[in-house]
Structure formats: structure tokens, C-alpha cells
Amino acid sequence: MLASAGVKSRSRFAIALTLAVGLGAWLIWTSIGGSLETYTNPSGLVKTTDATTYRLNGTVAPGSPADAAERAQTAEGLRFTVRDKDRPSVTVPVAYRGSVPDAFKDGREIVVTGHMENGVFQAERGTLITLCPSKFMEEQAAKGKTMPDGMPKEPAGT
């Protein structure tokens, strides 16, 4: 009888351990799966035809609307162009609806999540993030020097 109880106990332990390992593996798989968006720049999107979700990184090309926050809330949404930081001649048009950060303006580095559709990057609502330049870069801009993306920046105080 004791031998039988020991076998049952080990069997239950093995089943419980298998379930725990399976649950742990499933939790890891599902948590990683949602965060596997591919970061890319405009150069990487030019030839893309699939509906893969990307996090697009680049700078806002000159000509973004001054009333960006208002336009992003309309049915048409905000349309602007993102320029590749390393290859400024490569640009991608972006369509976005949602909140617009205060720092959004020409020459500002941004990250936005979405997918390509008919040659336009369709950004997901609420994913537009502006990256602020470092203090060193701001000091260089105040001295009238250009930023690494090649855009001359406004003098301090404007």
C-alpha cells in the first residue's frame, strides 16, 4: 500500500510540474509576442508591401502643419512626412489620428507605430512619440550648428 501511495504522489507531482512549466512557457510566449514590433526607418519601408506592424523612426520633414494637434483629431487626420535620418532624400508619408505631443514640429525626431498601406504609413492612434534632443545637442543648436540629422535648428529663445 505504501509503494502505491508513493507512485501516486510522484505522478501527481510530475503532472503538476508539467502544468506549471507549460503555463510558464505560455506566459513568456504571450508577453514576448506582443512586443516584437520591428523598428525601422523610412529607407526600410520604401519597398515594403506587407501589412507587418513597424515602429517607424525618423525626423519630421519640413512642411508639417502648424495646427497638427487640431488636424490629428479630425476625420481626415494629420498627414506629414517622415525623413530618414541617415538618408535625408528618403521619405515616407504618414497618416495619423490621435493626440499629438507638444514637441511635434519640423525637424523633430519621432517614433510612430503602424503599417504601410498603398504607399502611406498608416499610424495607429496614440502611438506618436517625439524624441527630445539631448542637452548637448540643444547647446550646439544654440551656437548655430546643425544637428546630426543635418537640419539647422532654431536659435534658442524662438
GIBELHU-V245199 format. One line per field, one symbol per residue. ss: DSSP state (@ for helix, = for strand, . for the rest). phi: phi as a letter, one per 40 degrees, with the letter a starting at -180 (. if undefined). burial: I if it has 24 or more other ideal C-beta (glycine too) atoms within 12 Angstrom, else O. A space follows every 50 residues. Layout:
ss = ???
phi = ???
burial = ???
//
This chain:
ss = .@@@@@@@@@@@@@@@@@@@@@@@@@@@@@@@@....===.@@@@..... ...=======.......@@@@@.....======.......======.... ........=========..====.....===...@@@@@@@@...=.... .=......
phi = .cccccccccccccccccccccccccccccccdcbccccabdcccdccbc cccbbcbabccdhccccdccccccccgcbabbbcccbdccbbcbbabhcb cdccadgccbbabiacafgbccccdgbcbbbcccdccccccccgcccdcg ccbccdgb
burial = OOOOOOOOOOOOOOOOOOOOOOOOOOOOOOOOOOOOOOOIIIOIIOOIOO OOIIIIIIIIIOOIOOOIOOOIOOOOIIIIIIIIIOOIOOIIIIIIIIOI IOOIIIIIIIIIIIIIOOOOIIIIOOIIIIOOIOOOOOOOIOOOOOIOIO IOIOOOOO
//
